[in-house]
Amino acid sequence: METFHKLLREASQRFINADHMVYVTYPIINDPRLIIAITGHLYYTLTNAIEALIAYEYYHKKLDFMPRTIKEKLEVFRESLLKYYGFSSNFMNMFNDLNKIMKFREKSPIEFVRKSNFVICDNNYSTKMINFQKIKQYTQETKSFIQKIQTIVEQNGF
């Protein structure tokens, strides 16, 4: 099994987990702390999906080299594949927002729930807030992104 199949399968599984948390678990539990878990699943879903598409392109010799770091992979995706496959530029905004949230959370000593928002606070008291409606929107955008990548891979008989 090719690397891109494994990455795409992992991305799909993470998306299934995120989707279940958004549409089943969250409405039952109604705990904003689930928002950060969903954010993590969506971020890693998108990361794996981008890596899968790059591995697919490299396998079919459409890319000259296989980028090693996530930063290089994002650059290749942005420069070569985003427009080629007709992905929306909103996708990169969403990915960048999820990336900022994940990085901000790594450095954050304090997280708390305020009303229906999950709030991340750093040492300088600057904050990032995430709410369920935004995550629900990101889940829908991630779903269409994953489906498009699966279609690209399946079109060529893989």
C-alpha positions in Angstrom: 0.0 0.0 0.0 1.3 3.4 -1.0 2.2 6.1 1.5 -0.6 8.4 0.2 -3.2 5.7 0.9 -2.1 5.4 4.5 -2.0 9.1 5.0 -5.4 9.5 3.4 -6.9 6.7 5.5 -5.5 8.3 8.7 -6.9 11.7 7.7 -10.3 10.1 7.0 -10.3 8.3 10.4 -9.4 11.6 12.2 -12.1 13.3 10.3 -14.7 10.7 11.3 -13.7 11.2 14.9 -14.0 15.0 14.6 -17.3 14.8 12.8 -18.7 12.4 15.5 -17.6 14.8 18.2 -19.3 17.7 16.5 -22.6 16.2 15.6 -23.1 13.5 18.3 -20.9 14.0 21.4 -20.9 17.8 21.7 -24.7 18.2 21.5 -25.2 15.5 24.2 -22.4 16.7 26.6 -22.4 20.4 25.6 -19.0 20.9 27.1 -16.9 23.6 25.4 -13.7 21.8 26.4 -14.5 19.3 23.6 -13.9 22.2 21.1 -10.1 22.0 21.5 -10.1 18.2 21.0 -12.2 18.7 17.8 -9.7 21.4 16.7 -6.8 19.0 17.1 -8.6 16.3 15.1 -9.4 18.8 12.3 -5.8 20.2 12.2 -4.3 16.7 11.9 -6.9 15.7 9.4 -5.9 18.6 7.1 -2.2 18.0 7.7 -2.5 14.3 6.8 -4.6 15.1 3.8 -2.1 17.6 2.5 0.7 15.2 3.0 -1.3 12.5 1.2 -1.8 14.7 -1.8 1.8 15.6 -1.9 2.9 12.0 -1.7 0.4 11.1 -4.4 1.9 13.8 -6.7 5.4 12.7 -5.9 4.5 9.1 -6.6 3.2 10.1 -10.1 6.3 12.1 -10.7 4.4 15.4 -10.8 6.7 16.8 -8.1 10.4 16.7 -8.4 11.1 16.3 -4.7 9.4 15.1 -1.6 9.3 17.9 1.0 10.4 16.8 4.5 9.0 19.3 6.9 5.4 20.4 7.3 6.4 23.9 6.5 7.9 22.8 3.2 4.8 20.6 2.4 2.5 23.6 3.0 4.6 25.8 0.8 4.5 23.2 -2.0 0.8 22.8 -1.5 0.2 26.5 -1.6 2.4 27.2 -4.6 1.7 24.1 -6.7 -1.4 22.3 -5.8 -3.9 24.8 -4.4 -4.7 26.4 -7.7 -4.0 23.4 -9.9 -6.7 21.4 -8.2 -9.0 24.4 -7.7 -9.0 24.4 -3.9 -10.6 27.5 -2.3 -8.3 30.1 -0.9 -10.5 30.0 2.2 -9.0 26.6 2.9 -5.6 28.1 3.6 -7.2 30.7 5.9 -8.9 27.9 7.8 -5.8 25.8 8.0 -3.7 28.8 9.1 -6.3 29.6 11.8 -6.2 26.0 13.1 -2.4 26.0 13.0 -2.3 29.3 15.0 -4.7 27.8 17.6 -2.6 24.7 18.0 0.7 26.6 18.3 -0.9 29.1 20.7 -2.2 26.3 22.8 1.3 24.6 23.0 2.7 27.8 24.6 -0.3 28.6 26.7 -0.2 28.0 30.5 -3.9 28.8 30.9 -7.1 27.5 29.2 -10.6 28.0 30.4 -14.3 28.1 29.4 -16.1 31.4 29.2 -19.8 31.2 28.3 -19.8 28.8 25.3 -16.2 29.6 24.2 -13.0 27.8 24.8 -10.4 30.5 25.7 -6.6 30.0 25.5 -4.5 32.6 27.3 -0.7 33.1 27.1 1.8 34.6 29.6 1.1 38.1 28.3 -2.6 37.7 28.7 -3.4 37.8 25.1 -6.2 35.4 24.3 -7.6 33.2 21.5 -11.2 32.2 21.6 -12.8 29.3 19.8 -16.5 28.6 19.7 -18.6 25.7 18.5 -20.1 27.4 15.5 -16.7 28.2 14.1 -15.6 24.6 14.6 -18.8 23.3 13.0 -18.0 25.5 10.0 -14.4 24.2 9.8 -15.8 20.6 10.0 -17.9 21.2 6.9 -15.0 22.8 5.0 -12.7 19.9 6.0 -15.2 17.4 4.8 -15.3 18.9 1.3 -11.5 19.1 1.3 -11.1 15.4 2.2 -13.7 14.4 -0.3 -11.9 16.3 -3.1 -8.6 14.7 -2.3 -10.2 11.2 -2.2 -11.7 12.0 -5.6 -8.4 13.0 -7.0 -6.7 9.8 -5.8 -9.6 7.6 -7.0 -9.8 9.2 -10.5 -6.5 7.6 -11.5 -7.5 4.1 -10.4 -5.8 4.0 -7.0 
